[in-house]
Amino acid sequence: MSSAMELIVEGFTRLKDRQSLENLRMHRRRLAVDLKAMKGLDCRSSIAQVDQDIAIIEAGLDALSAGGEEAGQASSQQ
């Protein structure tokens, strides 16, 4: 079963919306910093989830980069 983040990233990747993925990653990174700074609460599971979300987002960004390189190579070969 796909997570909500995987579906969101898949949509942005399909639309080639790099800016939205960058914004999403920035938001998740800020959230991770805030969670790690929390005192008195056990946020380990939330931090793990946010870290997993960041990895999914970065995979989507990598896919966009790979797609852009392939498109660039195809146009330079013509």
N, C-alpha and C positions, 0 to 999 in steps of 0.2 A: 504494500500500500504506500502510495506517495504521501509525503508530508505536505502540509500547506505551503511551506517555504519552497519545496521542490516544484510545486505547481506554479507558484508566483514567478520563480526564477525561470522556469521553462517558458512561461508566457512572455516575459521581458526578453529572453534570448531569442525566441521565435520572431518577436517584433524588432529585434536588433536595437533594443533600447538600453544602450550602455549607461546613459546618465541615470536612469532609474535604478539600475543595478548598483552603480557607484553610490547613489544616495542611500539605498537600502543597506549596503555594507557599512557606510559611515554611521548610520543610525545604530546598527547592531554593535559596532565597535564601541560607540559611546555607551550603549546599554551595558556592555560587558564591563567597561571601566566602572560605571556606577554600581553594578552588582558586586564587583570585587572590592569596592570601597565600603560596602555595607558592614557595619559592626553589630554584633548581637543577633544576627540572623544567619541561618545556614542556607546559603544561596548556591551551593555546589551544583545541584541539579539544574537550576536555572542558568547558571554560567555554562554548564556543559551543553545545554540546548542552544544557547546563543552562539557558542563556539561552533557547534554543528551547523547552525544557520549560516555563519560566516563562511565555513568551508563550502557549503552548497552554492552560496553567492559567488565565491571566487571561482568555483568550477564553471559557473555560467559565464563569468567574465573571460575565463580562459577559452571557453568554447567560442565566444564572440571574437576573441583575438585570433584563434586558429582559423575561423571562417573568413576573417578579414585578410589574413595572410594568403589563404587559398585563392580568394578573389583577386588579390593583387598579383599573384603569380599567374593566374589565368589571363589577366588583362595584359601582362607584360610579355606573354608568350605569343600573343596575336600579332 
